[in-house]
Amino acid sequence: MLILTEEGYMIKKQQPVMGWIAAQQADMLAKTIDWCNVNTGSANYDGLLAFAAKLQGEFACLGDVELIDLADRLVVDDAGNEVAYPSAPLLRLHKPCAGKPSILLVAHYDTVYARDHEFQTCIMDGDKLRGPGVADLKGGMVVMLYALQALEKSGLMSEVGIEILLNPDEEIGSPASGAYLVERAKYHDVGLIFEPALADGTLVGARKGSGNFTVRVKGKAAHAGREIEAGRNALVLLMKILTEVETLHGARDELSVNVAHINGGGALNMVPDMAVGRFNCRLNSVEDAVWLESKLDELVAKYNKIEGYEVEKFGGITRNPKPATPANLNLQEFVAKTGAMLNIEVSFKHTGGVCDGNNLMQSGLPNIDTLGVRGANIHSPDEYMTVESLTERAQFVALILMRMANGEYDFKRDVPKER
């Protein structure tokens, strides 16, 4: 159990609440295992639907939870076909408090593990729990749930507005839910997201932006022996395009471009009439994003002028950068001081990784996006969380919330919130 330092005795009356959290450790662990043993891979629509219903019941202790329908997501498959996939719902719980500061809490309930992936169940390993999504991010959702229950027990819930959003598609870039997150972020004073902290407890400060792109080339099939000149080789043209895309890597400061996947062709005696290529980019600024999109549009226009070919670009910048703005630094300082009250040393580091914290920042909402459990090896069969961090992080987040509700935080945004 974590004990408040002398500096923390300004909230000495809340020590019973912190003790209540510590007493929930076994329940939190059991819930994490239960949730993680349910497959919610981003493409497992049925699994996501079932788990959304489960979460609706789990969070009902805090208020009414609505299921918000999201638009289908359009994907260009490896054969070049545009396919619409249904999106699981976004869960929303909103408890506004007129005239009081408001906090947006976000977590995703999808994971990277497909329904047929080998990594499906949790295993205890000493002080670690290994399992799909234990760190990213179902352990974090457990932390969120219990921290909010602690806020209610503290008697301070009425001093702050709360909105919870649980989305089903973060692991694939939040294509269906991202716009909703950006919109709701306009109406709050601060955001808290429950991605995992690093194994040593380090939190993420600033993040790069990211984009995922698909280029589809349509050519013309022909017999490679009888009339190869009559064909239009989509695969060859795609390789030329992607070679030029690769030259954009490093063209601006810390801009990275990773050509990651090519699909096309078939029988060796046939000119390929379809080819699909995919690549990811990471960038430091909105200006870089605008520049990159412009360069890619120029490439598409250039190659579309070649007779017999059709070139299309799909996708785009899915998350703008999350810089260390004055408002974000103000929030980081407050979180670090709050951690110190619980003898938790808090530090921040920049990363090229992205999450929904980028989306909230797009609306100017300062946010901390790694308030979940401590863990490592995410997106792999070696993913784990440190078991004791359930209590540790639930107490940490509860204290953050209680101090904010108690008027101990100077709420600042880089741009005014909407009313």
DRENDO-1510 file (C-alpha; in Angstrom, 1 decimal, always signed):
<recs>
REC; n; res; u; v; w
REC; 1; MET; +0.0; +0.0; +0.0 .
REC; 2; LEU; +1.3; +3.5; -0.9 .
REC; 3; ILE; +1.6; +6.0; +2.0 .
REC; 4; LEU; +1.2; +9.7; +1.5 .
REC; 5; THR; +4.3; +11.8; +2.3 .
REC; 6; GLU; +4.1; +14.8; +4.6 .
REC; 7; GLU; +3.5; +17.0; +1.6 .
REC; 8; GLY; +0.4; +15.0; +0.9 .
REC; 9; TYR; -1.3; +15.6; +4.2 .
REC; 10; MET; -3.2; +18.4; +2.7 .
REC; 11; ILE; -5.5; +15.6; +1.6 .
REC; 12; LYS; -5.1; +13.5; +4.7 .
REC; 13; LYS; -8.8; +13.0; +4.9 .
REC; 14; GLN; -8.6; +11.0; +1.7 .
REC; 15; GLN; -6.3; +8.3; +3.0 .
REC; 16; PRO; -9.3; +6.0; +3.6 .
REC; 17; VAL; -10.1; +6.2; -0.1 .
REC; 18; MET; -6.5; +5.3; -0.9 .
REC; 19; GLY; -6.8; +2.4; +1.4 .
REC; 20; TRP; -10.0; +1.3; -0.3 .
REC; 21; ILE; -8.1; +1.2; -3.6 .
REC; 22; ALA; -5.4; -0.9; -2.1 .
REC; 23; ALA; -8.0; -3.4; -0.8 .
REC; 24; GLN; -9.3; -3.8; -4.3 .
REC; 25; GLN; -6.0; -5.2; -5.7 .
REC; 26; ALA; -7.3; -8.8; -6.0 .
REC; 27; ASP; -10.5; -7.6; -7.7 .
REC; 28; MET; -8.6; -5.4; -10.1 .
REC; 29; LEU; -6.3; -8.2; -11.1 .
REC; 30; ALA; -9.2; -10.6; -11.5 .
REC; 31; LYS; -11.0; -8.1; -13.7 .
REC; 32; THR; -7.9; -7.5; -15.8 .
REC; 33; ILE; -7.5; -11.2; -16.4 .
REC; 34; ASP; -11.2; -11.6; -17.2 .
REC; 35; TRP; -11.2; -8.7; -19.7 .
REC; 36; CYS; -7.9; -9.8; -21.4 .
REC; 37; ASN; -9.1; -13.3; -21.9 .
REC; 38; VAL; -11.7; -11.9; -24.3 .
REC; 39; ASN; -10.3; -11.3; -27.8 .
REC; 40; THR; -10.9; -7.8; -29.0 .
REC; 41; GLY; -8.6; -7.6; -32.0 .
REC; 42; SER; -9.3; -4.5; -34.0 .
REC; 43; ALA; -10.8; -6.6; -36.8 .
REC; 44; ASN; -12.8; -8.9; -34.5 .
REC; 45; TYR; -16.1; -7.2; -34.9 .
REC; 46; ASP; -18.1; -9.8; -33.0 .
REC; 47; GLY; -15.6; -9.9; -30.2 .
REC; 48; LEU; -15.6; -6.1; -29.9 .
REC; 49; LEU; -19.4; -6.0; -29.9 .
REC; 50; ALA; -19.6; -8.5; -27.1 .
REC; 51; PHE; -16.9; -6.7; -25.1 .
REC; 52; ALA; -18.6; -3.4; -25.6 .
REC; 53; ALA; -21.7; -4.8; -24.0 .
REC; 54; LYS; -19.6; -6.1; -21.1 .
REC; 55; LEU; -18.0; -2.7; -20.6 .
REC; 56; GLN; -21.3; -1.0; -20.6 .
REC; 57; GLY; -22.3; -3.0; -17.6 .
REC; 58; GLU; -18.9; -2.6; -15.9 .
REC; 59; PHE; -19.0; +1.2; -16.1 .
REC; 60; ALA; -22.7; +1.5; -15.2 .
REC; 61; CYS; -21.6; +1.9; -11.5 .
REC; 62; LEU; -20.5; +5.5; -12.5 .
REC; 63; GLY; -23.7; +6.4; -14.5 .
REC; 64; ASP; -25.5; +5.8; -17.8 .
REC; 65; VAL; -23.3; +4.5; -20.5 .
REC; 66; GLU; -24.4; +5.0; -24.1 .
REC; 67; LEU; -23.2; +3.1; -27.2 .
REC; 68; ILE; -22.5; +5.5; -30.1 .
REC; 69; ASP; -22.5; +4.0; -33.6 .
REC; 70; LEU; -19.5; +4.8; -35.7 .
REC; 71; ALA; -19.2; +4.9; -39.5 .
REC; 72; ASP; -17.8; +1.9; -41.4 .
REC; 73; ARG; -14.1; +2.1; -42.2 .
REC; 74; LEU; -13.0; +1.9; -45.8 .
REC; 75; VAL; -10.0; -0.3; -46.5 .
REC; 76; VAL; -8.2; -1.0; -49.8 .
REC; 77; ASP; -7.4; -4.7; -49.6 .
REC; 78; ASP; -4.3; -6.4; -51.1 .
REC; 79; ALA; -6.3; -7.1; -54.3 .
REC; 80; GLY; -7.0; -3.4; -54.7 .
REC; 81; ASN; -10.7; -3.6; -53.8 .
REC; 82; GLU; -12.3; -1.0; -51.6 .
REC; 83; VAL; -14.0; -2.8; -48.8 .
REC; 84; ALA; -16.2; -1.4; -46.0 .
REC; 85; TYR; -15.8; -2.9; -42.6 .
REC; 86; PRO; -18.3; -2.3; -39.8 .
REC; 87; SER; -17.1; -0.4; -36.7 .
REC; 88; ALA; -17.9; -1.5; -33.2 .
REC; 89; PRO; -19.5; +1.2; -31.0 .
REC; 90; LEU; -17.8; +3.9; -29.0 .
REC; 91; LEU; -18.9; +3.9; -25.3 .
REC; 92; ARG; -19.6; +7.3; -23.7 .
REC; 93; LEU; -20.5; +8.3; -20.1 .
REC; 94; HIS; -21.0; +12.0; -19.6 .
REC; 95; LYS; -21.5; +13.7; -16.2 .
REC; 96; PRO; -21.3; +17.4; -16.8 .
REC; 97; CYS; -21.0; +19.8; -13.9 .
REC; 98; ALA; -22.0; +23.3; -14.7 .
REC; 99; GLY; -19.5; +26.0; -13.8 .
REC; 100; LYS; -16.8; +23.4; -12.8 .
REC; 101; PRO; -13.7; +22.2; -14.7 .
REC; 102; SER; -14.2; +19.2; -16.9 .
REC; 103; ILE; -12.0; +16.2; -17.5 .
REC; 104; LEU; -12.0; +13.9; -20.6 .
REC; 105; LEU; -10.9; +10.3; -19.9 .
REC; 106; VAL; -10.1; +8.1; -22.8 .
REC; 107; ALA; -9.2; +4.4; -23.3 .
REC; 108; HIS; -9.4; +2.0; -26.2 .
REC; 109; TYR; -10.8; -1.6; -25.9 .
REC; 110; ASP; -9.3; -3.1; -29.0 .
REC; 111; THR; -6.0; -4.9; -29.1 .
REC; 112; VAL; -3.5; -5.8; -31.8 .
REC; 113; TYR; -4.1; -9.6; -31.4 .
REC; 114; ALA; -6.4; -11.1; -34.1 .
REC; 115; ARG; -8.9; -13.7; -33.1 .
REC; 116; ASP; -6.7; -16.5; -34.5 .
REC; 117; HIS; -3.5; -15.2; -32.9 .
REC; 118; GLU; -1.6; -17.6; -30.7 .
REC; 119; PHE; -1.6; -15.1; -27.8 .
REC; 120; GLN; -5.1; -15.4; -26.3 .
REC; 121; THR; -4.9; -16.0; -22.5 .
REC; 122; CYS; -3.3; -14.5; -19.4 .
REC; 123; ILE; -0.6; -16.3; -17.4 .
REC; 124; MET; +0.8; -15.2; -14.0 .
REC; 125; ASP; +4.6; -15.0; -14.0 .
REC; 126; GLY; +5.9; -14.0; -10.6 .
REC; 127; ASP; +5.1; -10.3; -10.1 .
REC; 128; LYS; +4.0; -10.0; -13.8 .
REC; 129; LEU; +0.8; -10.8; -15.6 .
REC; 130; ARG; +1.4; -11.8; -19.2 .
REC; 131; GLY; -1.5; -11.6; -21.6 .
REC; 132; PRO; -3.0; -9.9; -24.7 .
REC; 133; GLY; -3.8; -6.3; -23.8 .
REC; 134; VAL; -2.8; -6.5; -20.1 .
REC; 135; ALA; -0.8; -3.4; -20.6 .
REC; 136; ASP; -2.2; -2.0; -23.9 .
REC; 137; LEU; -4.7; -1.2; -22.7 .
REC; 138; LYS; -7.2; -3.2; -20.6 .
REC; 139; GLY; -5.2; -2.9; -17.5 .
REC; 140; GLY; -5.4; +0.8; -17.9 .
REC; 141; MET; -9.2; +0.6; -18.3 .
REC; 142; VAL; -9.3; -1.1; -14.9 .
REC; 143; VAL; -7.2; +1.7; -13.4 .
REC; 144; MET; -9.6; +4.2; -14.8 .
REC; 145; LEU; -12.6; +2.5; -13.5 .
REC; 146; TYR; -11.3; +2.1; -9.9 .
REC; 147; ALA; -9.8; +5.6; -9.8 .
REC; 148; LEU; -13.2; +7.1; -10.8 .
REC; 149; GLN; -15.0; +5.0; -8.1 .
REC; 150; ALA; -12.4; +6.4; -5.6 .
REC; 151; LEU; -13.2; +9.9; -6.7 .
REC; 152; GLU; -16.9; +9.2; -6.0 .
REC; 153; LYS; -16.0; +7.8; -2.6 .
REC; 154; SER; -14.0; +11.0; -1.8 .
REC; 155; GLY; -17.1; +13.2; -2.1 .
REC; 156; LEU; -15.4; +15.3; -4.8 .
REC; 157; MET; -17.1; +14.0; -7.9 .
REC; 158; SER; -19.6; +16.8; -7.7 .
REC; 159; GLU; -16.7; +19.4; -8.1 .
REC; 160; VAL; -15.7; +18.4; -11.6 .
REC; 161; GLY; -17.3; +17.3; -14.9 .
REC; 162; ILE; -16.4; +13.9; -16.3 .
REC; 163; GLU; -16.7; +12.4; -19.7 .
REC; 164; ILE; -15.5; +8.9; -20.5 .
REC; 165; LEU; -14.9; +7.7; -24.0 .
REC; 166; LEU; -13.9; +4.1; -24.8 .
REC; 167; ASN; -13.1; +3.5; -28.5 .
REC; 168; PRO; -12.8; +0.3; -30.5 .
REC; 169; ASP; -10.2; +1.2; -33.1 .
REC; 170; GLU; -7.1; +3.0; -31.6 .
REC; 171; GLU; -4.7; +0.2; -32.6 .
REC; 172; ILE; -5.5; +0.9; -36.3 .
REC; 173; GLY; -5.3; +4.7; -36.0 .
REC; 174; SER; -8.8; +5.4; -34.7 .
REC; 175; PRO; -10.2; +5.8; -38.3 .
REC; 176; ALA; -13.8; +5.7; -37.1 .
REC; 177; SER; -13.6; +7.2; -33.7 .
REC; 178; GLY; -10.8; +9.8; -34.1 .
REC; 179; ALA; -13.0; +12.6; -35.4 .
REC; 180; TYR; -15.4; +12.1; -32.4 .
REC; 181; LEU; -12.5; +12.3; -30.0 .
REC; 182; VAL; -11.2; +15.5; -31.6 .
REC; 183; GLU; -14.6; +17.1; -31.4 .
REC; 184; ARG; -15.2; +16.2; -27.7 .
REC; 185; ALA; -11.8; +17.4; -26.8 .
REC; 186; LYS; -12.9; +21.0; -27.6 .
REC; 187; TYR; -15.2; +21.0; -24.6 .
REC; 188; HIS; -12.9; +20.0; -21.7 .
REC; 189; ASP; -10.1; +21.5; -19.6 .
REC; 190; VAL; -7.8; +18.4; -19.4 .
REC; 191; GLY; -7.5; +14.9; -20.9 .
REC; 192; LEU; -6.3; +11.7; -19.2 .
REC; 193; ILE; -5.6; +8.6; -21.3 .
REC; 194; PHE; -4.7; +5.2; -20.1 .
REC; 195; GLU; -2.0; +3.9; -22.4 .
REC; 196; PRO; +0.6; +2.0; -20.5 .
REC; 197; ALA; +3.5; +3.7; -18.8 .
REC; 198; LEU; +6.9; +2.3; -19.5 .
REC; 199; ALA; +8.1; -0.5; -17.3 .
REC; 200; ASP; +10.0; +1.9; -15.0 .
REC; 201; GLY; +7.0; +4.2; -14.7 .
REC; 202; THR; +8.2; +6.8; -17.2 .
REC; 203; LEU; +5.4; +8.7; -18.9 .
REC; 204; VAL; +5.3; +10.0; -22.5 .
REC; 205; GLY; +5.5; +13.8; -22.9 .
REC; 206; ALA; +5.6; +14.9; -26.6 .
REC; 207; ARG; +4.8; +12.7; -29.5 .
REC; 208; LYS; +5.4; +12.8; -33.3 .
REC; 209; GLY; +2.5; +12.7; -35.7 .
REC; 210; SER; +1.8; +9.8; -37.9 .
REC; 211; GLY; +0.1; +8.9; -41.2 .
REC; 212; ASN; -0.8; +5.7; -43.0 .
REC; 213; PHE; -1.1; +5.7; -46.8 .
REC; 214; THR; -2.1; +3.3; -49.5 .
REC; 215; VAL; -1.3; +3.7; -53.2 .
REC; 216; ARG; -3.3; +1.7; -55.7 .
REC; 217; VAL; -2.1; +1.4; -59.3 .
REC; 218; LYS; -4.4; +0.0; -62.0 .
REC; 219; GLY; -2.8; -1.0; -65.3 .
REC; 220; LYS; -3.7; -3.4; -68.1 .
REC; 221; ALA; -3.2; -7.1; -68.2 .
REC; 222; ALA; -1.7; -8.8; -71.3 .
REC; 223; HIS; +0.1; -12.0; -72.2 .
REC; 224; ALA; +3.8; -11.6; -71.4 .
REC; 225; GLY; +4.9; -13.5; -74.4 .
REC; 226; ARG; +2.5; -12.6; -77.2 .
REC; 227; GLU; +1.8; -8.9; -76.5 .
REC; 228; ILE; +3.7; -7.6; -73.6 .
REC; 229; GLU; +3.8; -4.1; -75.2 .
REC; 230; ALA; +0.0; -4.0; -75.0 .
REC; 231; GLY; +0.0; -4.3; -71.3 .
REC; 232; ARG; +0.5; -1.7; -68.6 .
REC; 233; ASN; +2.5; -3.2; -65.7 .
REC; 234; ALA; +1.0; -1.8; -62.5 .
REC; 235; LEU; +3.6; -3.4; -60.3 .
REC; 236; VAL; +6.5; -1.8; -62.1 .
REC; 237; LEU; +4.8; +1.6; -62.0 .
REC; 238; LEU; +4.1; +1.2; -58.3 .
REC; 239; MET; +7.7; +0.4; -57.6 .
REC; 240; LYS; +8.7; +3.6; -59.4 .
REC; 241; ILE; +6.2; +5.6; -57.3 .
REC; 242; LEU; +7.4; +4.1; -54.0 .
REC; 243; THR; +11.0; +4.7; -54.9 .
REC; 244; GLU; +10.1; +8.4; -55.1 .
REC; 245; VAL; +8.1; +8.2; -51.9 .
REC; 246; GLU; +11.2; +6.8; -50.2 .
REC; 247; THR; +13.2; +9.9; -51.2 .
REC; 248; LEU; +10.9; +12.0; -48.9 .
REC; 249; HIS; +12.4; +10.2; -45.9 .
REC; 250; GLY; +14.6; +12.7; -44.1 .
REC; 251; ALA; +13.7; +15.5; -46.5 .
REC; 252; ARG; +12.5; +17.5; -43.5 .
REC; 253; ASP; +13.8; +17.4; -40.0 .
REC; 254; GLU; +13.0; +14.0; -38.4 .
REC; 255; LEU; +10.5; +13.2; -41.1 .
REC; 256; SER; +10.5; +9.4; -41.6 .
REC; 257; VAL; +8.9; +7.4; -44.3 .
REC; 258; ASN; +8.6; +3.6; -44.1 .
REC; 259; VAL; +7.5; +1.7; -47.2 .
REC; 260; ALA; +6.2; -1.4; -45.6 .
REC; 261; HIS; +4.1; -3.5; -47.9 .
REC; 262; ILE; +3.7; -4.2; -51.6 .
REC; 263; ASN; +1.2; -6.6; -53.2 .
REC; 264; GLY; +0.6; -7.3; -56.9 .
REC; 265; GLY; +1.1; -9.6; -59.8 .
REC; 266; GLY; +0.4; -13.3; -60.2 .
REC; 267; ALA; +1.1; -15.6; -63.1 .
REC; 268; LEU; +4.6; -15.1; -64.5 .
REC; 269; ASN; +3.3; -15.0; -68.0 .
REC; 270; MET; +0.8; -12.2; -67.3 .
REC; 271; VAL; +1.4; -8.4; -67.1 .
REC; 272; PRO; +0.1; -7.3; -63.7 .
REC; 273; ASP; -2.9; -5.0; -64.0 .
REC; 274; MET; -3.2; -4.2; -60.2 .
REC; 275; ALA; -0.7; -3.3; -57.5 .
REC; 276; VAL; -1.1; -1.9; -54.0 .
REC; 277; GLY; +1.6; -0.4; -51.8 .
REC; 278; ARG; +1.5; +0.8; -48.2 .
REC; 279; PHE; +3.7; +3.1; -46.2 .
REC; 280; ASN; +3.8; +5.0; -42.9 .
REC; 281; CYS; +5.2; +8.4; -42.0 .
REC; 282; ARG; +6.2; +10.1; -38.8 .
REC; 283; LEU; +6.6; +13.8; -38.5 .
REC; 284; ASN; +7.3; +16.7; -36.1 .
REC; 285; SER; +4.8; +19.4; -37.1 .
REC; 286; VAL; +1.5; +20.2; -38.8 .
REC; 287; GLU; +3.6; +22.1; -41.4 .
REC; 288; ASP; +5.5; +18.8; -42.2 .
REC; 289; ALA; +2.2; +17.1; -42.6 .
REC; 290; VAL; +0.9; +19.7; -45.1 .
REC; 291; TRP; +4.2; +19.5; -47.0 .
REC; 292; LEU; +4.2; +15.7; -47.2 .
REC; 293; GLU; +0.6; +15.5; -48.4 .
REC; 294; SER; +1.4; +18.1; -51.1 .
REC; 295; LYS; +4.4; +16.1; -52.3 .
REC; 296; LEU; +2.4; +12.9; -52.4 .
REC; 297; ASP; -0.4; +14.5; -54.3 .
REC; 298; GLU; +2.2; +15.8; -56.8 .
REC; 299; LEU; +3.5; +12.2; -57.3 .
REC; 300; VAL; +0.0; +10.9; -57.9 .
REC; 301; ALA; -0.7; +13.6; -60.4 .
REC; 302; LYS; +2.6; +13.0; -62.2 .
REC; 303; TYR; +2.1; +9.3; -62.7 .
REC; 304; ASN; -1.6; +9.6; -63.6 .
REC; 305; LYS; -0.5; +11.4; -66.7 .
REC; 306; ILE; +1.0; +8.2; -68.1 .
REC; 307; GLU; -1.4; +6.7; -70.6 .
REC; 308; GLY; -3.1; +3.5; -69.6 .
REC; 309; TYR; -2.6; +3.8; -65.8 .
REC; 310; GLU; -4.8; +4.9; -62.9 .
REC; 311; VAL; -3.1; +5.9; -59.7 .
REC; 312; GLU; -5.0; +6.7; -56.5 .
REC; 313; LYS; -3.8; +7.6; -53.0 .
REC; 314; PHE; -5.8; +6.5; -49.9 .
REC; 315; GLY; -5.4; +7.3; -46.2 .
REC; 316; GLY; -3.5; +10.3; -44.8 .
REC; 317; ILE; -2.2; +11.8; -41.6 .
REC; 318; THR; -4.2; +10.0; -39.0 .
REC; 319; ARG; -2.7; +11.8; -36.0 .
REC; 320; ASN; -1.1; +15.2; -35.8 .
REC; 321; PRO; +1.9; +15.8; -33.6 .
REC; 322; LYS; +1.5; +16.3; -29.9 .
REC; 323; PRO; +4.1; +18.9; -28.9 .
REC; 324; ALA; +5.3; +20.0; -25.4 .
REC; 325; THR; +3.1; +23.1; -25.3 .
REC; 326; PRO; +3.0; +25.4; -22.3 .
REC; 327; ALA; -0.4; +23.9; -21.3 .
REC; 328; ASN; +1.0; +20.4; -21.6 .
REC; 329; LEU; +4.1; +21.3; -19.6 .
REC; 330; ASN; +1.9; +22.8; -16.9 .
REC; 331; LEU; -0.1; +19.5; -16.7 .
REC; 332; GLN; +3.1; +17.5; -16.6 .
REC; 333; GLU; +4.5; +19.5; -13.7 .
REC; 334; PHE; +1.2; +19.0; -11.7 .
REC; 335; VAL; +1.2; +15.2; -12.4 .
REC; 336; ALA; +4.9; +14.9; -11.3 .
REC; 337; LYS; +4.2; +16.8; -8.1 .
REC; 338; THR; +1.1; +14.6; -7.5 .
REC; 339; GLY; +3.2; +11.5; -8.0 .
REC; 340; ALA; +5.8; +12.8; -5.5 .
REC; 341; MET; +3.0; +12.8; -2.8 .
REC; 342; LEU; +2.8; +9.1; -3.3 .
REC; 343; ASN; +6.5; +8.5; -3.5 .
REC; 344; ILE; +6.2; +7.9; -7.2 .
REC; 345; GLU; +9.0; +9.4; -9.2 .
REC; 346; VAL; +7.5; +10.8; -12.4 .
REC; 347; SER; +9.5; +11.6; -15.5 .
REC; 348; PHE; +8.6; +12.2; -19.1 .
REC; 349; LYS; +10.2; +11.4; -22.4 .
REC; 350; HIS; +9.4; +12.2; -26.0 .
REC; 351; THR; +8.6; +9.4; -28.4 .
REC; 352; GLY; +7.8; +8.7; -32.1 .
REC; 353; GLY; +4.9; +6.6; -31.1 .
REC; 354; VAL; +1.4; +7.9; -31.4 .
REC; 355; CYS; -2.0; +7.4; -29.6 .
REC; 356; ASP; -5.3; +9.2; -29.0 .
REC; 357; GLY; -3.4; +11.8; -27.0 .
REC; 358; ASN; -2.4; +13.2; -30.4 .
REC; 359; ASN; -6.1; +13.4; -31.3 .
REC; 360; LEU; -7.0; +15.3; -28.2 .
REC; 361; MET; -4.1; +17.7; -28.7 .
REC; 362; GLN; -5.4; +18.5; -32.2 .
REC; 363; SER; -8.2; +20.4; -30.4 .
REC; 364; GLY; -5.7; +22.1; -28.0 .
REC; 365; LEU; -6.6; +19.8; -25.0 .
REC; 366; PRO; -3.6; +19.3; -22.8 .
REC; 367; ASN; -3.4; +15.6; -21.8 .
REC; 368; ILE; -1.3; +12.9; -20.2 .
REC; 369; ASP; -1.7; +9.8; -22.2 .
REC; 370; THR; +0.2; +7.1; -20.3 .
REC; 371; LEU; -1.6; +6.8; -17.0 .
REC; 372; GLY; -2.2; +3.1; -17.3 .
REC; 373; VAL; -0.3; +0.2; -15.7 .
REC; 374; ARG; +3.4; -0.2; -15.9 .
REC; 375; GLY; +4.4; -2.8; -18.5 .
REC; 376; ALA; +6.4; -3.6; -21.6 .
REC; 377; ASN; +6.7; -5.7; -24.8 .
REC; 378; ILE; +3.4; -4.5; -26.0 .
REC; 379; HIS; +2.2; -5.7; -29.5 .
REC; 380; SER; +4.0; -8.9; -29.0 .
REC; 381; PRO; +3.4; -12.4; -27.4 .
REC; 382; ASP; +5.7; -11.2; -24.5 .
REC; 383; GLU; +3.4; -8.4; -23.4 .
REC; 384; TYR; +3.2; -8.0; -19.7 .
REC; 385; MET; +2.1; -5.7; -16.9 .
REC; 386; THR; +3.6; -5.3; -13.4 .
REC; 387; VAL; +0.8; -6.6; -11.1 .
REC; 388; GLU; +1.4; -4.1; -8.3 .
REC; 389; SER; +1.0; -1.2; -10.6 .
REC; 390; LEU; -2.8; -1.7; -10.7 .
REC; 391; THR; -3.0; -0.3; -7.1 .
REC; 392; GLU; -0.2; +2.1; -7.7 .
REC; 393; ARG; -1.6; +3.7; -10.8 .
REC; 394; ALA; -5.2; +3.7; -9.5 .
REC; 395; GLN; -4.1; +5.6; -6.5 .
REC; 396; PHE; -2.0; +7.9; -8.6 .
REC; 397; VAL; -4.9; +8.7; -11.0 .
REC; 398; ALA; -7.4; +9.0; -8.1 .
REC; 399; LEU; -5.1; +11.6; -6.4 .
REC; 400; ILE; -4.8; +13.5; -9.7 .
REC; 401; LEU; -8.6; +13.6; -10.0 .
REC; 402; MET; -9.2; +14.5; -6.3 .
REC; 403; ARG; -6.6; +17.3; -6.4 .
REC; 404; MET; -8.1; +18.7; -9.6 .
REC; 405; ALA; -11.6; +18.5; -8.1 .
REC; 406; ASN; -10.3; +20.2; -4.9 .
REC; 407; GLY; -9.1; +23.2; -6.8 .
REC; 408; GLU; -5.4; +22.4; -6.5 .
REC; 409; TYR; -4.7; +22.5; -10.3 .
REC; 410; ASP; -4.4; +25.6; -12.4 .
REC; 411; PHE; -6.4; +24.5; -15.5 .
REC; 412; LYS; -4.8; +26.0; -18.7 .
REC; 413; ARG; -5.4; +25.3; -22.4 .
REC; 414; ASP; -3.3; +26.6; -25.3 .
REC; 415; VAL; -6.6; +27.5; -27.0 .
REC; 416; PRO; -9.8; +28.4; -25.2 .
REC; 417; LYS; -12.3; +25.5; -24.9 .
REC; 418; GLU; -15.7; +25.7; -26.5 .
REC; 419; ARG; -18.8; +26.0; -24.4 .
</recs>
